[in-house]
Amino acid sequence: MQDTKQGIELSDYIPRFGFMKSADGHASLKGTCGDTIAIWLKIDCDRIVDASYETDGCYPSIISGKMAAQLARGNTVEDAYQVEQKDILDAMGGWLPEEYHHCAHLAAETLKEAIGNYYRQRGENGRYAGRDSSKGTGDDRSTKSTHR
């Protein structure tokens, strides 16, 4: 993949990469390409006050995870749950080649799963609790944590 100036600028600013101690919600999903993206959330009064991410994947996975965390931070849980692949691609300025769009999809799904994890931990099975990925999803997703 050819780097563009915008892509380089995005990678120079990584807000929070890595494990978040005392996270309120966490998810780690493996995409069909084999990359894993993990997202941790700190939530206060239904607002995401902090978010971090980690990936073992390629440059597009790194940027996609970063953008998902950045789009979530400061927003309500409801707004963050609405983040889709297109939102992540748009936030990148459209520079990501189509063959890597699955990375943005993986990041958006991981964010949703982290929000669902937050609600499941609280014993709430409402709108955002979603599927319990610890019981499998029927696709190539994995919920193994990258930290113990």
Residue pairs with C-beta under 8 A, 6 or more apart in sequence:
1 59
1 60
1 97
1 100
4 95
6 92
6 93
6 95
7 59
7 63
7 92
7 95
7 96
10 63
10 66
10 67
10 92
10 93
11 59
11 62
11 63
11 66
14 62
14 66
15 51
15 52
15 66
15 69
15 70
15 73
16 50
16 51
16 52
16 53
16 69
17 52
17 53
17 54
17 66
18 52
18 54
19 40
19 52
19 54
19 146
19 147
20 26
20 40
20 41
20 42
20 50
20 51
20 52
22 42
23 40
23 41
23 42
23 52
24 41
24 42
24 43
24 118
24 121
25 40
25 41
25 43
25 114
25 115
25 116
25 117
25 118
25 119
25 121
26 38
26 39
26 40
26 41
26 114
26 117
26 145
27 38
27 39
27 110
27 111
27 112
27 113
27 114
27 116
27 117
27 133
27 143
28 36
28 37
28 38
28 39
28 110
28 142
28 143
28 144
28 145
28 146
29 36
29 37
29 38
29 106
29 109
29 110
29 113
29 133
29 141
29 142
29 143
30 36
30 140
30 141
30 142
30 144
31 37
31 57
31 61
31 102
31 103
31 105
31 106
31 140
31 141
32 102
32 139
32 140
33 57
33 102
33 103
34 57
35 55
35 56
35 57
35 58
35 61
35 103
35 106
36 55
36 56
36 57
36 142
36 144
36 146
37 53
37 54
37 55
37 57
37 61
37 64
37 65
37 68
37 103
37 106
37 107
37 110
38 53
38 54
38 55
38 65
38 110
38 145
38 146
39 51
39 52
39 53
39 65
39 68
39 69
39 72
39 107
39 110
39 111
39 113
39 114
40 51
40 52
40 53
40 114
41 48
41 50
41 51
41 72
41 114
41 115
41 118
42 48
42 49
42 50
42 51
43 49
43 77
43 118
46 76
46 77
46 78
47 74
47 75
47 76
47 77
48 72
48 73
48 74
48 75
48 76
48 77
48 80
49 73
49 74
50 73
51 68
51 69
51 70
51 72
51 73
52 69
53 65
53 66
53 68
53 69
53 107
53 110
54 65
54 146
55 61
55 62
55 65
56 146
57 103
58 100
58 103
60 96
60 100
60 103
60 104
61 103
61 106
61 107
63 92
63 96
63 103
64 88
64 92
64 96
64 103
64 104
64 106
64 107
65 107
65 110
67 88
67 91
67 92
67 104
67 107
68 83
68 88
68 107
68 108
68 110
68 111
69 111
70 91
71 80
71 83
71 87
71 88
71 91
71 111
72 80
72 83
72 111
77 115
77 118
77 128
78 128
80 111
80 115
81 111
81 112
81 115
81 128
83 108
83 111
83 112
84 108
85 101
85 104
85 105
85 108
87 108
88 104
88 107
88 108
89 96
89 101
89 104
92 104
96 103
96 104
109 141
112 128
112 130
113 130
113 131
113 133
113 143
115 128
115 130
116 128
116 129
116 130
116 131
116 132
116 133
117 133
118 128
119 125
119 126
119 128
119 129
120 129
120 132
131 137
133 141
133 143
134 143
